[in-house]
Amino acid sequence: MPHRMAFPLFIKTRNPMRKLSTLLFALLGFASVSAQNLTLEKGDNIAFVGSGFADRQQHHGHFEALIHQAFPQHNIVVRNLGFSGDEVGVKPHRSDEVAGLDYFLNMKPGALTTRVGKTEVTYHAGAHFHANVIFAYWGFNESFAGAAGLDTFKANLDGWLKKTLATDNGKGKVRVVLFSPIAHEDLKSADFDAKLAAGNNQNLALYTSAMAAVAKANGVPFVDLFAASQKLYASAKSPLTLNGIHVNASGDAAFAPVQFQAVFGQSNGSSSLLTYALLLLGAILVLTAFLSPPKKTARTR
């Protein structure tokens, strides 16, 4: 590590320029501790899209809370646009008169009227929202098509990613983080069909692997919630889902730090405080070594 090498260099050298350059390298070494997978900018607009797992995070919001806690000065806006019936590349499974996802990702104040047959609906947007960071949760609903549906799913996901990554909603090109579906939890109940869950998990494993491949091909960060969920289920003292697939309050709380770690490279929001403390301590140690005069050593014959 660069900062481990810096301290003896400060003590041994008397050249001010070398001291200064070494100081900069040392500080860069400490700064690397807080490196993140996704870098948020001030004013970012984050949208959650996808099916059931995204939808359920509207009810408890632990992941969103960690984001605001970690970046309190960023003035981040978060909107959860998840809906349990949604699938990637397919018209949302909502009422026909509901506006498409693109409308909600790039909202401007004003009215939008949609009509299907004799049904007319007018949406009134009171504020701007221009998503430039998207957390996408696809793959669960699509997995019911089984192995036969993999090629269609991969094509739809690839097309959606390419279109989304090329989109500018007014705040620069969109950055996407792709999340796999969670595993089907075995509730170990007499009313629960464990064989059905096992069959679903076989498909979910296939679709998770396909998502990882498509994400890599498009240079998009990928979070494997399928594997993470299996570990969480195994260690949980009580169920993390309502019915095996939709997280409850405990599940939302359990998955939040897992997602935060995967996306931002920190164990949770509060870890940023520890990072800053370590940075400050490191800077003090480096500056102390930099400012202290070199020690004179007696020569022996």
RAWOZI-V796203 format. One record per pair of residues at least 12 apart in sequence whose C-alpha atoms are under 6 Angstrom apart, sorted by the first residue. I is the first residue (numbers start at 1). GAP is how many residues later the second one is. D is the distance in Angstrom with one decimal. If there is no record, write none. Layout:
i->I gap->GAP d->D
i->I gap->GAP d->D
//
This chain:
i->2 gap->24 d->5.9
i->2 gap->27 d->5.3
i->3 gap->23 d->4.4
i->3 gap->26 d->5.2
i->6 gap->20 d->5.8
i->10 gap->280 d->5.8
i->11 gap->283 d->5.9
i->30 gap->249 d->5.9
i->36 gap->228 d->4.7
i->36 gap->229 d->4.9
i->37 gap->226 d->5.8
i->37 gap->227 d->5.0
i->37 gap->228 d->5.7
i->38 gap->225 d->5.9
i->38 gap->226 d->5.4
i->42 gap->32 d->4.1
i->43 gap->31 d->5.9
i->43 gap->32 d->5.2
i->43 gap->33 d->5.2
i->44 gap->32 d->5.2
i->45 gap->31 d->6.0
i->45 gap->32 d->4.8
i->45 gap->33 d->5.9
i->45 gap->86 d->4.7
i->45 gap->87 d->5.7
i->46 gap->32 d->4.7
i->46 gap->85 d->5.6
i->46 gap->87 d->4.7
i->46 gap->88 d->5.7
i->47 gap->31 d->5.8
i->47 gap->32 d->5.0
i->47 gap->33 d->5.7
i->47 gap->84 d->5.9
i->47 gap->87 d->4.9
i->48 gap->32 d->4.6
i->48 gap->33 d->5.5
i->48 gap->86 d->6.0
i->48 gap->87 d->4.9
i->49 gap->32 d->5.1
i->49 gap->33 d->4.5
i->49 gap->87 d->5.0
i->50 gap->32 d->4.8
i->50 gap->36 d->6.0
i->50 gap->86 d->5.6
i->50 gap->87 d->4.5
i->50 gap->88 d->5.3
i->51 gap->31 d->5.5
i->51 gap->32 d->4.9
i->51 gap->33 d->4.2
i->51 gap->34 d->5.8
i->51 gap->35 d->5.0
i->52 gap->32 d->4.0
i->54 gap->28 d->4.9
i->55 gap->27 d->4.3
i->55 gap->28 d->5.1
i->55 gap->29 d->5.9
i->62 gap->191 d->5.6
i->62 gap->194 d->5.6
i->63 gap->193 d->4.3
i->66 gap->203 d->5.0
i->69 gap->200 d->5.8
i->70 gap->199 d->4.5
i->89 gap->67 d->5.0
i->97 gap->17 d->6.0
i->97 gap->19 d->5.6
i->105 gap->25 d->5.9
i->105 gap->26 d->5.3
i->106 gap->23 d->5.7
i->106 gap->24 d->4.5
i->106 gap->63 d->5.7
i->107 gap->21 d->5.5
i->107 gap->22 d->5.0
i->108 gap->20 d->4.8
i->109 gap->16 d->4.7
i->109 gap->17 d->4.8
i->109 gap->18 d->5.1
i->109 gap->19 d->6.0
i->110 gap->14 d->5.6
i->110 gap->15 d->5.3
i->111 gap->12 d->5.4
i->111 gap->13 d->4.5
i->130 gap->39 d->5.2
i->132 gap->42 d->4.3
i->133 gap->41 d->5.6
i->133 gap->42 d->4.8
i->133 gap->43 d->5.8
i->134 gap->42 d->4.8
i->135 gap->41 d->6.0
i->135 gap->42 d->5.0
i->136 gap->42 d->5.0
i->136 gap->43 d->5.9
i->137 gap->42 d->5.0
i->139 gap->42 d->5.8
i->140 gap->41 d->5.3
i->143 gap->60 d->5.7
i->143 gap->61 d->5.9
i->146 gap->57 d->5.6
i->177 gap->44 d->5.1
i->178 gap->44 d->4.8
i->179 gap->43 d->5.8
i->179 gap->44 d->4.7
i->180 gap->28 d->5.5
i->180 gap->44 d->5.3
i->180 gap->45 d->5.4
i->181 gap->45 d->5.8
i->182 gap->43 d->5.2
i->182 gap->44 d->4.3
i->182 gap->47 d->5.7
i->183 gap->18 d->5.9
i->183 gap->43 d->5.0
i->183 gap->46 d->6.0
i->184 gap->13 d->5.5
i->184 gap->17 d->6.0
i->184 gap->60 d->5.3
i->184 gap->61 d->5.3
i->185 gap->59 d->4.5
//
